[in-house]
Amino acid sequence: MVAQEQVPVLVVGGAVVGLSAGMFLADRGVRVVVVEAAPGSSPHPRATGFTPRTLELFRTVGLELADVRTASGPGPRKVRVESLGGAWHEEQSWTPPREGLAPSNPADHSFFSMVGIAQDRLEPLQERRARELGADIRRNTRMVDFVQDADAVTVTVRREDGSQYAIRADYLIAADGSNSTVRQKLQIDRTGLGHVRTIRSVIFRAPLEEYLESGYTQFTIDQPGFSAFLSTYHDGRWILMFSDDVERTEQEQLEQVHRALGRKDLPVELIATGRWRMGGHVATRFSDGRVFLAGDAAHTLPPNRGGYGANTGIEDAHNLAWKLEAVLSGASSPRLLTSYDAERRPIALTRHDQIFLRDDSFVRSDFHSDAELLDDAGMELGQLYRSAAVIGAGPELPPARRPDLWRGQPGTRAQHRWVRLDGRRLSTIDVLTRGWTLLTDGPEWATAAESTTKSTGIPITVHIIGRALVAEDDEDLLEVLGLHSGGASLIRPDGYIAWRSPSEPDDPARALEEALRTVASAAITNL
């Protein structure tokens, strides 16, 4: 074995979540190595719907997905049909309407809509961008073992030729899937509903674009003696999921595809078949010392409207990346990293419950919960973080609600609004996802921020509402943020509100410094 290599962060697993971690870390200047046993992306399309929040996060690192915008929309629409060519029945709502609350879609609260792109098309785009940003992606490289001590994690990896070497990393991110070797070695248990059913599927190619003109992209096939789920990958490929676990010959698969289509006059190319276990699992903890679980290693959630699978993992990676950068740079103490589990595990548990609360024939189970059925936009863009990195998110608050109802609540994502900043048209998301930011209409806060930056070593960017920062439609940004004149809102590098002072305090500098030291776990003191 060759001499050890030293790196700040090692990511095990180079699929959609591991590549996201590589992008987000490299973009923040962190040297990161991603190891992946496979030679390339999986040939199976796997995930296909990526949400507005995911697209917001990709935008922060320069990955725009412009080439697939034509496949975007407010979210997948589903309809019950006898077959594509047969009778069509009622539209099936993923989330039933709630009395007294108008339905809300995540696309109503972001500058993005959900986009349809198969995971096997997305991952090469992610990998290219990660490499451009400086991430070291090593394929045909498998983790063999790891050992952690108080100072680092030592990982043994094996190349394709069988040779082995060691990488010693300050921190390890396990993005190695639902059967995570890392999680199992750490003996981290999982909770949740568990196994629901085993699904068989067939992926095929057929010229069915005419059926997408309706606006529907997902179809519940409902025939006497035959029920299945049909969905498109937006690139000519389709997937038919059966409601049973029966192995079929190619001829039988073709017959079932024709039955779902309701016609035999179109060319159908069978591409692949699959068999996978559907269920709900959430790790009992998302970290162990210097090791962090992300994506399916932390939570295995069925595919469902709202992007509860891959998209949840992508935000795991983003949440972890800015915190690791802060600790590695010395700006924050390692105490900040405890907020990862505190913030992301409750999100996974809530999304687990929300999946099985919905009356979805695809994942229907006997799950029972007292949890309230939450708005789609709330689950995607209105979730609440409670941790040491947030001040003012009490236990009395719900886990999520429609974004516009929060009105600047600490622990929630700062809302999207179109603004003019020094004459440039931007979304507030663009303005608030790089570093610590203070929004206020009181110029005295600029002096407070300067003093706090000097005492903590953590830079704060101040935007004065009504001066350099102006709402494009003349909306009152103070009201959106839940502030009175003279108040201020402190935004974290991930765009979440860490703290706010609704009105001007007696000593803005002292109030801001105390807040920042708490929510950023400030490690540097300059007296």
C-alpha positions as CSV (number, residue, x, y, z in Angstrom):
1,M,0.0,0.0,0.0
2,V,1.3,3.5,-1.0
3,A,1.7,6.3,1.5
4,Q,-1.4,8.0,2.8
5,E,-3.0,10.9,1.0
6,Q,-4.3,13.8,3.0
7,V,-7.6,15.5,2.0
8,P,-10.1,17.7,3.9
9,V,-13.2,15.9,2.7
10,L,-13.7,12.4,1.2
11,V,-17.0,11.5,-0.3
12,V,-17.8,7.8,-0.7
13,G,-20.3,7.3,-3.6
14,G,-20.4,9.2,-6.9
15,A,-24.1,9.1,-7.8
16,V,-26.4,12.1,-7.7
17,V,-25.9,13.0,-4.0
18,G,-22.2,12.3,-3.9
19,L,-21.6,14.4,-7.0
20,S,-23.7,17.1,-5.5
21,A,-21.5,17.1,-2.4
22,G,-18.5,17.3,-4.7
23,M,-19.9,20.3,-6.5
24,F,-21.0,22.2,-3.4
25,L,-17.7,21.7,-1.6
26,A,-15.5,22.5,-4.5
27,D,-17.5,25.6,-5.2
28,R,-16.7,26.8,-1.7
29,G,-13.0,26.2,-2.2
30,V,-12.8,22.9,-0.2
31,R,-10.5,20.2,-1.7
32,V,-12.7,17.2,-2.0
33,V,-12.2,13.7,-3.4
34,V,-15.2,11.6,-4.5
35,V,-14.6,7.8,-4.9
36,E,-17.1,5.7,-6.9
37,A,-16.8,1.9,-7.6
38,A,-18.7,2.2,-10.9
39,P,-16.9,3.2,-14.2
40,G,-19.7,5.6,-15.0
41,S,-23.3,6.6,-14.3
42,S,-25.8,3.9,-13.9
43,P,-27.4,2.9,-17.2
44,H,-30.8,2.8,-15.4
45,P,-32.5,6.2,-15.5
46,R,-33.6,6.0,-11.9
47,A,-34.8,9.4,-10.5
48,T,-36.5,11.7,-13.1
49,G,-38.0,14.7,-11.3
50,F,-35.9,17.4,-9.8
51,T,-37.5,20.1,-7.8
52,P,-37.3,23.9,-7.7
53,R,-35.1,23.8,-4.6
54,T,-32.6,21.4,-6.3
55,L,-32.4,23.7,-9.3
56,E,-31.9,26.7,-7.0
57,L,-29.0,24.9,-5.4
58,F,-27.5,23.8,-8.7
59,R,-27.7,27.4,-9.9
60,T,-25.5,28.5,-7.0
61,V,-22.6,26.4,-8.5
62,G,-23.3,27.3,-12.1
63,L,-25.2,24.2,-13.2
64,E,-28.3,25.5,-15.0
65,L,-29.8,22.5,-16.8
66,A,-30.8,24.9,-19.6
67,D,-30.9,22.1,-22.2
68,V,-33.8,20.4,-20.4
69,R,-36.0,23.4,-19.7
70,T,-38.5,22.3,-22.3
71,A,-39.4,19.3,-20.1
72,S,-40.0,21.5,-17.1
73,G,-43.3,22.4,-15.5
74,P,-45.0,23.0,-12.2
75,G,-44.7,19.3,-11.3
76,P,-45.9,15.9,-12.6
77,R,-49.6,15.5,-13.3
78,K,-51.1,12.0,-13.0
79,V,-54.2,10.6,-14.5
80,R,-56.0,7.3,-14.1
81,V,-56.5,5.6,-17.5
82,E,-57.6,2.3,-18.9
83,S,-54.5,2.6,-21.2
84,L,-52.9,5.4,-23.1
85,G,-54.9,4.7,-26.2
86,G,-58.0,3.8,-24.2
87,A,-60.4,5.6,-21.9
88,W,-59.0,8.3,-19.7
89,H,-60.6,9.0,-16.3
90,E,-60.0,11.5,-13.5
91,E,-56.8,13.4,-12.7
92,Q,-55.2,12.0,-9.5
93,S,-53.9,14.6,-7.1
94,W,-50.8,13.8,-5.2
95,T,-51.9,16.0,-2.4
96,P,-55.6,16.4,-1.7
97,P,-56.8,20.0,-1.3
98,R,-56.9,21.4,2.2
99,E,-60.0,23.2,3.5
100,G,-59.5,26.9,3.9
101,L,-56.1,26.9,2.1
102,A,-55.6,27.4,-1.6
103,P,-53.4,24.8,-3.2
104,S,-49.9,25.9,-3.6
105,N,-47.2,24.5,-5.9
106,P,-43.4,24.9,-5.3
107,A,-43.1,26.6,-8.6
108,D,-45.2,29.4,-7.2
109,H,-42.5,30.2,-4.8
110,S,-39.3,29.9,-6.8
111,F,-37.9,31.2,-10.1
112,F,-37.7,27.5,-11.2
113,S,-40.3,24.9,-11.9
114,M,-39.8,21.2,-11.5
115,V,-37.7,19.7,-14.3
116,G,-37.9,16.3,-15.8
117,I,-34.4,14.8,-16.5
118,A,-33.4,11.2,-16.0
119,Q,-30.7,10.7,-13.4
120,D,-28.4,9.0,-15.9
121,R,-28.5,12.2,-18.0
122,L,-28.1,14.5,-15.0
123,E,-25.1,12.8,-13.4
124,P,-22.6,13.4,-16.3
125,L,-23.6,17.1,-16.1
126,Q,-22.9,17.1,-12.4
127,E,-19.6,15.3,-12.8
128,R,-18.4,17.7,-15.5
129,R,-19.3,20.7,-13.3
130,A,-17.8,19.2,-10.2
131,R,-14.5,18.6,-12.1
132,E,-14.6,22.2,-13.5
133,L,-14.9,23.5,-9.9
134,G,-11.9,21.4,-8.8
135,A,-13.4,18.3,-7.3
136,D,-11.3,15.1,-7.7
137,I,-13.7,12.4,-9.0
138,R,-12.2,8.9,-9.0
139,R,-14.2,6.2,-10.7
140,N,-13.4,2.5,-10.6
141,T,-12.3,3.1,-7.0
142,R,-14.0,1.2,-4.2
143,M,-13.9,1.9,-0.5
144,V,-12.6,-1.3,1.3
145,D,-12.6,-0.1,4.9
146,F,-12.3,3.0,7.1
147,V,-11.2,3.8,10.6
148,Q,-11.8,7.1,12.4
149,D,-9.9,8.6,15.3
150,A,-10.1,11.9,17.1
151,D,-8.4,13.8,14.3
152,A,-9.4,12.2,11.0
153,V,-10.9,9.3,9.1
154,T,-8.5,6.9,7.3
155,V,-10.1,5.2,4.3
156,T,-8.7,2.3,2.4
157,V,-9.7,2.2,-1.3
158,R,-9.0,-0.2,-4.1
159,R,-8.5,0.6,-7.8
160,E,-9.8,-1.4,-10.7
161,D,-6.4,-3.2,-11.0
162,G,-6.6,-4.4,-7.4
163,S,-4.0,-2.0,-5.9
164,Q,-4.9,-0.3,-2.7
165,Y,-4.0,2.9,-1.0
166,A,-5.1,5.0,2.0
167,I,-6.8,8.4,2.1
168,R,-6.8,10.3,5.4
169,A,-9.6,12.8,5.4
170,D,-10.6,15.4,8.0
171,Y,-14.3,14.4,7.3
172,L,-16.1,11.6,5.4
173,I,-19.4,11.9,3.7
174,A,-21.1,8.6,3.1
175,A,-23.3,8.8,0.0
176,D,-23.0,5.1,-0.8
177,G,-26.7,4.3,-1.1
178,S,-29.5,2.5,0.8
179,N,-27.3,-0.5,1.6
180,S,-24.5,1.9,2.8
181,T,-21.4,0.0,3.9
182,V,-20.4,3.0,6.0
183,R,-23.7,3.1,7.9
184,Q,-23.6,-0.6,8.5
185,K,-20.0,-0.5,9.8
186,L,-21.0,2.3,12.2
187,Q,-23.9,0.1,13.4
188,I,-26.4,2.9,12.8
189,D,-30.0,1.5,12.9
190,R,-32.9,2.7,10.8
191,T,-36.5,3.5,11.7
192,G,-39.5,4.0,9.5
193,L,-42.2,1.9,7.9
194,G,-39.7,-0.5,6.4
195,H,-40.3,-2.7,3.4
196,V,-43.6,-2.1,1.6
197,R,-43.4,-4.1,-1.6
198,T,-41.0,-5.3,-4.2
199,I,-41.5,-3.7,-7.6
200,R,-40.8,-5.1,-11.0
201,S,-40.4,-2.7,-13.9
202,V,-39.5,-2.5,-17.6
203,I,-37.9,0.5,-19.3
204,F,-38.7,0.9,-23.0
205,R,-38.5,3.4,-25.8
206,A,-41.6,4.3,-27.9
207,P,-42.9,7.3,-29.9
208,L,-45.6,8.4,-27.4
209,E,-45.0,12.2,-27.4
210,E,-48.6,12.8,-28.5
211,Y,-49.9,11.7,-25.1
212,L,-47.7,14.2,-23.3
213,E,-49.5,17.1,-25.1
214,S,-52.3,16.6,-22.5
215,G,-49.9,17.9,-19.8
216,Y,-50.0,14.5,-18.0
217,T,-46.7,12.7,-17.6
218,Q,-47.7,9.9,-15.2
219,F,-50.5,7.4,-15.8
220,T,-52.1,4.9,-13.4
221,I,-53.1,1.9,-15.6
222,D,-56.4,0.5,-14.3
223,Q,-57.8,-2.5,-16.1
224,P,-59.6,-5.6,-14.9
225,G,-56.9,-7.9,-13.8
226,F,-54.1,-5.5,-14.7
227,S,-52.8,-2.5,-12.7
228,A,-49.5,-0.7,-13.3
229,F,-47.9,2.7,-13.2
230,L,-46.5,4.4,-16.4
231,S,-44.3,7.4,-16.5
232,T,-42.0,9.2,-19.0
233,Y,-38.3,10.1,-18.7
234,H,-38.9,13.0,-21.1
235,D,-36.3,11.7,-23.6
236,G,-38.3,9.0,-25.4
237,R,-37.8,6.5,-22.7
238,W,-40.7,5.3,-20.5
239,I,-41.0,3.1,-17.4
240,L,-43.8,0.7,-16.7
241,M,-44.0,-0.5,-13.0
242,F,-46.0,-3.5,-12.2
243,S,-48.1,-4.0,-9.1
244,D,-46.7,-7.5,-8.6
245,D,-43.3,-9.2,-8.2
246,V,-43.4,-11.6,-11.1
247,E,-40.5,-12.4,-13.4
248,R,-41.5,-12.0,-17.1
249,T,-39.9,-13.1,-20.3
250,E,-39.1,-10.4,-22.9
251,Q,-42.2,-11.4,-24.9
252,E,-44.4,-11.2,-21.8
253,Q,-42.9,-7.8,-21.0
254,L,-43.7,-6.6,-24.5
255,E,-47.2,-7.9,-24.1
256,Q,-47.7,-5.9,-20.9
257,V,-46.3,-2.8,-22.5
258,H,-48.8,-3.1,-25.4
259,R,-51.5,-3.6,-22.9
260,A,-50.6,-0.4,-21.0
261,L,-50.4,1.5,-24.3
262,G,-53.7,0.1,-25.6
263,R,-52.2,-0.3,-29.0
264,K,-49.7,-2.5,-30.9
265,D,-49.0,-0.4,-34.0
266,L,-46.1,1.5,-32.5
267,P,-42.4,0.3,-32.4
268,V,-41.4,-0.6,-28.9
269,E,-37.8,-1.1,-27.9
270,L,-37.3,-2.9,-24.5
271,I,-34.2,-1.4,-22.8
272,A,-33.9,-2.9,-19.3
273,T,-35.8,-4.5,-16.5
274,G,-35.5,-3.8,-12.8
275,R,-36.5,-5.3,-9.5
276,W,-36.3,-3.1,-6.4
277,R,-37.6,-3.0,-2.8
278,M,-39.8,-0.1,-2.0
279,G,-40.0,1.1,1.6
280,G,-39.3,3.8,4.0
281,H,-36.1,3.9,6.1
282,V,-34.5,6.7,8.1
283,A,-31.2,6.3,10.0
284,T,-31.4,6.9,13.7
285,R,-28.6,9.3,13.4
286,F,-27.0,11.1,10.5
287,S,-23.5,11.4,11.9
288,D,-20.9,9.6,13.9
289,G,-17.8,11.6,14.9
290,R,-16.3,12.8,11.6
291,V,-18.6,10.7,9.4
292,F,-21.8,12.0,7.9
293,L,-24.6,10.1,6.1
294,A,-26.3,11.7,3.1
295,G,-28.9,10.7,0.6
296,D,-30.1,7.1,0.6
297,A,-27.4,6.2,3.1
298,A,-29.3,8.4,5.5
299,H,-32.9,7.9,4.3
300,T,-34.5,5.7,1.7
301,L,-37.7,7.2,0.5
302,P,-40.0,6.0,-2.4
303,P,-40.3,8.1,-5.5
304,N,-43.2,10.4,-5.1
305,R,-44.6,13.8,-6.0
306,G,-42.5,16.4,-4.1
307,G,-39.1,14.9,-4.8
308,Y,-38.7,13.1,-1.5
309,G,-35.9,10.8,-2.7
310,A,-32.9,12.2,-4.6
311,N,-33.9,15.8,-4.0
312,T,-33.8,15.4,-0.2
313,G,-30.3,14.0,-0.5
314,I,-29.1,16.9,-2.6
315,E,-30.2,19.3,0.0
316,D,-28.5,17.1,2.6
317,A,-25.2,17.6,0.7
318,H,-25.7,21.4,0.4
319,N,-26.5,21.8,4.1
320,L,-23.4,19.8,5.0
321,A,-21.1,21.5,2.5
322,W,-21.3,25.1,3.8
323,K,-20.9,23.9,7.4
324,L,-17.9,21.8,6.6
325,E,-16.3,24.8,4.7
326,A,-16.9,27.0,7.7
327,V,-15.3,24.5,10.1
328,L,-12.4,23.7,7.9
329,S,-11.6,27.3,7.3
330,G,-11.5,27.9,11.1
331,A,-14.4,30.4,11.0
332,S,-16.7,28.0,13.0
333,S,-16.0,25.4,15.6
334,P,-16.9,21.8,15.0
335,R,-19.9,22.4,17.1
336,L,-21.6,23.8,14.0
337,L,-21.6,20.3,12.5
338,T,-24.0,19.0,15.1
339,S,-26.7,21.0,13.5
340,Y,-26.6,18.7,10.4
341,D,-28.3,15.8,12.1
342,A,-30.6,18.2,14.1
343,E,-31.8,19.8,10.8
344,R,-31.8,17.1,8.2
345,R,-33.0,14.1,10.1
346,P,-36.4,15.7,11.1
347,I,-36.9,16.7,7.5
348,A,-36.3,13.1,6.4
349,L,-38.7,11.8,9.0
350,T,-41.4,14.3,8.1
351,R,-41.1,13.5,4.4
352,H,-41.3,9.8,5.2
353,D,-44.6,10.3,6.9
354,Q,-45.9,12.6,4.2
355,I,-45.3,10.0,1.5
356,F,-47.3,7.3,3.3
357,L,-50.0,9.7,4.4
358,R,-51.0,10.3,0.7
359,D,-53.5,7.9,-0.8
360,D,-51.2,6.8,-3.6
361,S,-51.9,3.4,-5.2
362,F,-48.2,3.1,-6.1
363,V,-46.9,3.2,-2.5
364,R,-50.1,2.6,-0.6
365,S,-49.6,0.9,2.8
366,D,-51.2,0.5,6.2
367,F,-49.2,3.4,7.6
368,H,-51.0,5.5,10.3
369,S,-49.9,8.8,11.7
370,D,-51.4,11.7,13.5
371,A,-49.3,14.0,11.4
372,E,-51.1,16.7,9.4
373,L,-51.0,16.4,5.6
374,L,-48.7,19.2,4.5
375,D,-48.8,21.4,1.4
376,D,-46.5,20.4,-1.4
377,A,-44.8,23.8,-1.6
378,G,-44.5,23.7,2.2
379,M,-42.6,20.4,2.1
380,E,-40.3,21.6,-0.7
381,L,-39.7,25.2,0.2
382,G,-41.3,25.8,3.5
383,Q,-39.6,23.3,5.8
384,L,-38.4,24.5,9.2
385,Y,-35.0,23.9,10.8
386,R,-34.6,23.7,14.5
387,S,-31.0,23.6,15.7
388,A,-28.2,25.5,17.4
389,A,-27.7,27.2,14.1
390,V,-31.1,28.9,14.4
391,I,-32.4,31.3,17.0
392,G,-36.2,31.5,17.4
393,A,-37.6,28.2,15.9
394,G,-39.6,26.9,18.9
395,P,-41.1,23.5,19.3
396,E,-44.6,25.0,19.0
397,L,-44.1,25.6,15.3
398,P,-45.1,23.0,12.6
399,P,-42.4,21.2,10.7
400,A,-43.4,22.9,7.4
401,R,-46.0,25.2,6.0
402,R,-46.6,27.1,2.8
403,P,-43.6,29.5,2.3
404,D,-45.6,32.7,2.2
405,L,-47.2,32.0,5.5
406,W,-43.9,32.0,7.4
407,R,-43.1,35.7,7.0
408,G,-39.5,35.6,7.8
409,Q,-39.6,32.9,10.5
410,P,-36.0,31.9,11.6
411,G,-35.2,28.4,10.5
412,T,-37.0,28.8,7.1
413,R,-35.7,29.5,3.6
414,A,-35.8,33.2,2.8
415,Q,-38.5,33.6,0.2
416,H,-37.9,34.1,-3.5
417,R,-38.6,37.7,-4.7
418,W,-37.4,39.5,-7.8
419,V,-35.2,42.4,-6.7
420,R,-32.9,45.1,-8.1
421,L,-29.5,45.0,-6.5
422,D,-27.4,48.0,-7.6
423,G,-29.5,48.0,-10.8
424,R,-29.2,44.3,-11.5
425,R,-32.3,42.1,-11.6
426,L,-31.8,39.1,-9.4
427,S,-33.8,36.7,-7.2
428,T,-33.3,37.0,-3.5
429,I,-32.1,33.4,-3.7
430,D,-29.1,34.6,-5.8
431,V,-28.4,37.3,-3.2
432,L,-28.6,35.1,-0.2
433,T,-26.7,31.9,-0.9
434,R,-23.0,32.7,-0.8
435,G,-22.2,33.9,2.7
436,W,-23.7,35.4,5.8
437,T,-26.0,38.2,4.8
438,L,-27.9,40.9,6.8
439,L,-31.1,42.4,5.3
440,T,-32.4,45.6,6.9
441,D,-33.6,49.1,6.1
442,G,-31.6,50.6,8.9
443,P,-28.2,51.9,7.8
444,E,-26.9,51.7,11.4
445,W,-26.8,47.9,11.0
446,A,-23.9,48.3,8.5
447,T,-21.8,49.6,11.4
448,A,-22.9,46.7,13.6
449,A,-22.0,44.2,10.9
450,E,-18.6,45.7,10.4
451,S,-18.0,45.5,14.2
452,T,-19.2,41.9,14.3
453,T,-17.1,40.8,11.4
454,K,-14.0,42.3,13.1
455,S,-14.8,40.6,16.4
456,T,-15.7,37.2,15.0
457,G,-13.7,37.0,11.8
458,I,-16.9,36.0,9.9
459,P,-17.7,38.4,7.0
460,I,-21.3,39.7,6.8
461,T,-22.7,41.3,3.7
462,V,-25.3,44.0,4.4
463,H,-28.0,44.9,1.9
464,I,-30.1,48.0,2.8
465,I,-33.7,47.5,1.7
466,G,-35.0,50.5,-0.2
467,R,-31.6,51.7,-1.2
468,A,-29.2,49.3,-3.0
469,L,-31.8,46.5,-2.7
470,V,-35.3,47.2,-4.1
471,A,-38.2,44.9,-4.7
472,E,-39.0,44.8,-8.4
473,D,-42.8,45.0,-7.9
474,D,-42.7,47.5,-5.0
475,E,-43.6,44.7,-2.5
476,D,-42.7,45.6,1.0
477,L,-39.6,43.3,1.7
478,L,-39.7,44.2,5.4
479,E,-43.2,42.7,5.6
480,V,-42.1,39.6,3.7
481,L,-39.3,39.2,6.3
482,G,-41.5,39.9,9.3
483,L,-39.6,43.1,10.1
484,H,-40.6,46.6,11.3
485,S,-38.6,49.6,10.2
486,G,-35.1,49.4,11.8
487,G,-35.3,45.6,12.2
488,A,-32.9,43.1,10.6
489,S,-32.7,39.5,9.4
490,L,-29.6,37.4,9.4
491,I,-29.4,34.9,6.5
492,R,-27.1,31.8,6.5
493,P,-24.9,30.8,3.6
494,D,-27.6,28.3,2.5
495,G,-30.3,31.0,2.3
496,Y,-32.0,30.0,5.6
497,I,-32.9,32.6,8.1
498,A,-30.7,32.2,11.2
499,W,-32.0,35.0,13.4
500,R,-34.0,38.2,13.2
501,S,-34.5,41.3,15.3
502,P,-38.1,42.5,14.3
503,S,-37.3,46.0,15.5
504,E,-34.1,47.9,16.1
505,P,-32.6,46.9,19.5
506,D,-30.9,49.3,21.8
507,D,-27.5,48.0,20.8
508,P,-27.5,46.5,17.3
509,A,-23.8,45.6,17.3
510,R,-24.1,43.6,20.5
511,A,-27.3,41.9,19.4
512,L,-25.8,40.9,16.0
513,E,-22.6,39.7,17.5
514,E,-24.3,37.5,20.1
515,A,-26.6,36.1,17.4
516,L,-23.8,35.3,15.0
517,R,-21.6,33.7,17.6
518,T,-24.4,31.4,18.4
519,V,-25.8,30.4,15.0
520,A,-22.3,30.2,13.3
521,S,-20.6,28.6,16.2
522,A,-18.0,31.3,15.7
523,A,-14.5,30.0,16.5
524,I,-12.4,33.1,16.1
525,T,-12.4,35.9,18.7
526,N,-10.6,39.2,18.0
527,L,-10.7,41.3,21.1
